[in-house]
Amino acid sequence: MPLQYPHLLTHRGLVLVADILVLDAEQRSALAVTRALGQQNLRVVTADCVSPTLAGSSKYSLANRVYPDPYETPLEFLDWFQSEVEQNSVRMVFPMTEVTTDLVMRHRHRWPNVTLPFADITTIDALADKIRLHQRASELGIAIPPTHYLDSPEAAQALLPSLQFPVVLKPYRSRIWLSDRWLATAVQIVHDESEYRRWIAVEPFKTHPYMVQGFIQGEGQGVFALYNQGQPQFFFAHRRLRERPPSGGVSVWSESALPNPALQHAAETLLTDAKWHGVAMVEFKVAPDGTPYLMEINTRFWGSLQLAIDAGANFPYALYQMASGQPVTPAQIKAGVRLRWLLGDVDNLYLTLKERRYSFLHKLLVLLRFFKPDFFHTKHEIDRMNDLRPAWYELKRYFSGN
């Protein structure tokens, strides 16, 4: 049964009761969660620092709240969250991004009556810290790229004579908390000595720990998992068919698959060792010889979540069931289901056509593939006939340049 609590909302003249608060409503993962829970007759309220939002446009969102920007004003966001959960008797919250997850989990002692169906912050920190993760993976016998752990410009300079380029500079966290604000970081692929010297002299590498790793040629693959207090519930995987940018990035067209046994074993080893709870995405780079090298673990929902739901692995509802003390509905995974994020795929096409290094023939083939219909295997991520408003919202935002 849905959670019951006195959170009254006015929606089309009716007084309704909400069950779940979904944060970061502008994320595609938030839309997937909102739809997955709403289709189970759970009452969902969405929230973000902007309005309107993608998930808030869904018919399954009863209302869309607006909160202070957790990136720019995290302390104000925490005050808003405290007020929201206290005044409206919120029982369960689903944060979508690393920042909101970190903030609400790090301060979860302030709202003991709220269910946050994720691991404790100490466990999250152990996996989100890429240095600690790679060190532990190495101890567990899981392959990692050739890696040096650095914490100063002097150490980086001393390492330079032994490097073979290209190398990868990887900050220890993708978001670093600086006592009153967040510092966003990014992985850098470095091709030569001058580029290396330039990067190690600036933030975050100048003042924060990071890794210098050998560049692994191969295909990026992920294993998606649901865990209940250290026990695996089910796993899922997908193949990336197209990405934005075309050289590698966000998946815009993907296909469901059963997990590669070697990747699932490595992911299960890591997550079980951590006594994980909730959802996680374990990312690997699979080398041409078949060796899976650990890249990172995302300790939250992922962008292409809708594919897993369409393919029979309903992570959001299973997580809700776990948090509510209900038996988890087993995943019935169908391989070969495809998901297309249409506007992301438009970006892929545009970037391919404008890139000079691609031949005319390559561009023509990409163009033909883009327009080739695939009605029987591909579903559209945002465009759903039974819930069209998010697609209209995204289309308007896309062409307005926001």
N, C-alpha and C positions, 0 to 999 in steps of 0.2 A: 504493500500500500504506500501511496505517496506520504512524505512527511507532512504533518499538519501543524501549522503555527499561524498566529493571528497577524499576518502581513496583508492588510487590505489594500487593494488597488482598484481604481476605476478604469474600466476598459470597455469602450463602446456602450457606456451606460450601465454596465454590470459591475457588481462588487465581487472581486475574485480574491482567492488566497494563493500566494506564491509559495513555491517549495524551495527553489534553488537560485542562487545568485551567481551568474557567470561574468567574470571580469574580462577586460581586454576585448570588448565586443566588436572591435574593428578587425580582429584577426579571423582568417578563414577557419581556423580550428574552433573558434568560439561559435561560429555559425554551425559547424558540424555538431558540436556538443548541444547547442540549443535545439536543433532539429531532432537529434537522437533522443534527448530527454523529453522534449515536447511530444514526440510521437508515442511515447509511453504514458501519455496523459499526466506527466509531471508539469507543474506550473513554474515557468522559468522567467526570471527578471535578468536583463543584461545591463552592463555598465561599462563605461569607458570615460576617458578624459575629453572626448568629443561627442557631438550629437548632431545629426543622426549617425547610426553605425550600421555595419553590414549585418551582424547578428541581430541587432535591434530592429532591423527592417523585416525580420522573419515573422510570419504569423504566429510562431511558437513563442515569441517574446512578448510577455504581457506588458512590459514597460522597459524603458531604457534610462538608467540613471547616468548622471554626469559627476565625475570626481576629479579632484586636482591631479595634475600630471605626476604619476609616480616616478618618472625619470627626472623631472626638473624640480619637483617639490615633494619629495617622498614623505617628509614629516607631516605635511598637510594632508597627503593621501591617507596616512595612517590615522590621522584624526577623523577624516571622513569615514573611513572603514569602521572605526570604533563606534561612531555615531550611528552608522547604517545598521550594524549588526545588533546594537543595543535597542535602538528605537523601533526597529521592525522585526525583532525576534528572529533574525536570520539563523537558520539551522545548518545549512550546507553551502559551501562556496567552492567554485571551480575557477581558479586563476589559470590563465593561458600562457603568459610570458614569464621569462626568467625573473624579471624585476618584481612583478606583482607576487609571484610565488615566493620569492625570497623574503619580501617584506611581510606578507601575512604569516608565513611559516616562522620567521625569525621572532615574531612578536605574538605567537599564538597563545602565550600565557595570558594575554590581555583579553582574550575572548574564549574562555573555556567551554562555553556552551555551543560553540560553532564547530561543526564537523568539517574538517579539512582533510579529504581522503588522500593524503600524501605522506611520504616519509618525514621523519623529524628533520630539523634543519641541520643537525650534525651529520646525518647520513647524506643529505643533499649536498652539503659542503664537500664531503669526501669524494663524491662522484663529479661534481661540477668543477672542482679544482683539478685541472688537467694534469698538473704535475703529480699530485698525489695519486690520481687515477692511473697514470702511466707507470708509476713506480709500483703500485700494487699489482697491476696487470702483469708486469714483468716478473714479479714474485710468484704469480699464479701460473706462469708458463704461457701466457698469451702473447702473441707476437705484437711488437710495437716497432715503429720505424727506428733507425739509428737515431739516438736522442742524447742531447746534452742539456743539462739543467743549469740555467744562468740566473743571476740576480744582480748584476752590476755591469756597467759599460767596460770596466777593466777586464772582467772575465770574458766578455764578448770579444774584446780585442785580442786577448791571449789565445782564443780559440781559432781566430781567423786563418792562420797558416795551415791548419789541418782540414779546412772545409773543402768539399767538392760540390760546386754549384750545379743545379739549383738546390737551395735549402728552403725550409719552411720555418718562419718565426711564428711561434704560437704562444700568445699570452696565457697565463695560468687560469684566468677567468675571462669569459666573454663580456661580463659586466663586473666592474670593480667598485665596491662601495668605499667612498672617501669621506666618511663620517657625516657628511651632510648632502651628498649628491652622488650620482653614478657616473663612472667613466666607461664609455663604450669602447670596446677594443675589437680588433679584427686580425685574422690570420693573414700573414704576408708571405707570398712566394717571392724569394729573392734570387736573382739570376747571376749576379756578379758581385765583386768586392766593393765597388763604389756604392751600389745599392744597399749592400749589407751595412756599410759604415753609416749611411744616411739614416737607415731605420733604427739602428741601435742607439742613436743619439736623440731620439724623440720619444714622447709618451706613446704607449705605456712601457716600452722596453727600457727606457732610461731609468725608471724608478721602481718598476715592479718585476717580479719573477716571470720568467718565460722559458720556453724550450726552443732549441734549434734542432730541427729534425731533417733527416734525409728525405728528399722528395720521392714518393712512391708512385710509379706509373701504374695505372690500373683503373678499375671501375669502382665507383662508390656504391656501397650496398649497406642497407640497414636492417636491423632486427628490432621489432616493436614488441613490447612485453607488458603483461599485466601481472603484478605480484600482490599477494596478500600476506603481510607479515613474514616476508622471507620465503614464501612458497609460490612457485610459478603457477599461474592459472591458465594462460595460453600465450602463444607467440604468433606473430604475423610478419610478412615480408612483402616487399614490392620491388619491381624493376622500374627504373627511370627511363622512359622512352624519349622524352624531350625535357630540356631544362631552360631556365632563364637566369643568366645568359646562356647561349648555346654551349660555351666552353665548360659549363658546370655551375650549378647553383640551385635555385629553387625548382622543384619538380613541377612541370606544367602538364605533362601527360605521363601517366604511370599505369602499371599493370600489377594486379595482385599476384602473389606467388606464395608457395609454401617455403618456409625458411630453409636456407642452405644449412645442412646439419652441422658443418664445421663452424659457421657463424653463430648458429643457435647455441651450440655447446659453449663457445667463448662468452656469449652474452649471458647465458645462464650461470656460468662460473662466476662472472663478475657480480651479477645482481644478487645471486644467492649468498656470495661471500659478504656482500654489503648488508644483508638482511633487508633487502629493498621492500618498499610498500608503495603501491600505486602503479602509474604508467611510466614507461621509459622508452627511449629510442637509443639503441647502441649502434654507432656508425663505424663502418670499416672501409678500408680501401683494399680491394682484392687484386693482388699483383697477377701478372700474366701466368706465373707458375701455380696459381690457385691459393697462395698464402693470404689469409685475411689479416690485415694490420689494423689494430685499433686506432681510431681517430678521436672519438669523444663519446660521451653519453649525455643526451638531453634528458633532463629530469622533469619533463613536462609533456603536454600534448604537442603534436607536430602538425605542420601545415597541411599535409595531405591526409589528415585523419579520416576525411569522408570516404576515401577509398577503402580503408579497413572496414568501416561500417557497411558500405555497399557489398563488400565481399564476405560478410558474415561474422566479422570480429567487432562487435559493438562495444568498444572500449569505454565510452562514457557511461552507458547504462550498466555495464558490468561493474564499473567503479562505484556507481551509485548503489547497486545491489550489495556490494561488499560493505560499503560504509553504513548501510541500513541493516546489516546483519542478515541479509537474505542470501539464499543459495545463488551462486553466479551461473547465469545461463551459459552453457558451453559454446565456444566458438565453432561455427560450421563454415570453415573457410573455403571459398571457391577461388581456385586459381584461374587467371585469365580475364578477370574483370578489369576493365580499364576506366580511368577517371581523367577527365580533361578540364583544366582550368582555362577557359576560353580566352580571356583577356591576357592572361600570362602567356598563352600560346601565341597570341597576336604579337606580343613583345618579342618572343623568340623569333618569329618570322621577320619582323622589322630589323632586329639586330643582325640576323643572318644576311638579309639582303643588302644591308649597308656596309657589311664587313668586306674589305677589299681582298683579304687573304683567301676568301672562298671563291672557287671557280664559278663560271656561269652555269656549267652543268650541275654543280652541287646546289646552287641556288634554285635552279629550275626543279630539281628533284624535291627540295624542301618545300617549294611552293605547291607542287602537285600533292605531296603528302599532307600538307596543311588542309587542302580542300577535299581530300579523299574521304568520302563518307564512311562511317563505321557505326551504323545505327544499332547493330546487334550486340556489340561488345563494350562500347564506350558510353559512360554516363557523364553528364556535365556537373562539375562540382558546385557551381553557384546556381545555374539555371535549372530549376526544378518546377515542373508544371503545377505541382500542388503547393508551391511556395515561391511565387515569381518576384515578390517585392525586393528581395536581396539582389537579384539580377538587374532589375531596373535601377536600384540604388548604385550598384557598382558601375553600371554603364554610364550613368550621369556623372559620377565622380571621376571616372576614367577620362571622359571627354572634356570635363571642366579643368583637368590638370591637377586635381587635388589628390 
